[in-house]
Amino acid sequence: MEKTITDKLIVNKLEAKGYLEYHDMDENKAWNLLEKHFECEVTDVFTNTRKEFYCYTETTADGYEIWIATNDMDSPCISEDVYYYDNDLSGAIVEAIINGEDMYVDDLDAHYFMDAVEEAYGKMVYDVKEEIENELIEQGYEYENRDEATTEMV
């Protein structure tokens, strides 16, 4: 078989397109790739411009800090949008990124935001990997063994 799809071939194609392993990426470049791929934008500057997703902190009447992750800043749902622990926010942020939502996040350096970016980056690389595999198949490449189609790069 002359044209064989291998993990190395796919990784080389990913790297040629600028997709490195997340930990080897500059954070700004990683985010720029995410914004382009998922067609989303993020800012930590609050304006009156309507966003599709908001993530921010509030303080309760008795002094506890809580986190809000909502699509409706004017009327967040207490049972669905309010978080007692900040480490639970990553999933909501990943979902907003993947859905291509323009978002306001009040702390772009927070661990929950960085965790979400890393997870979304992994999902993006998986999508791009599938695109590369499909392109290679269209060019006449084949897997030597179909079970090899499991390249992971995050």
Disulfide bonds with the S-S distance in Angstrom:
none
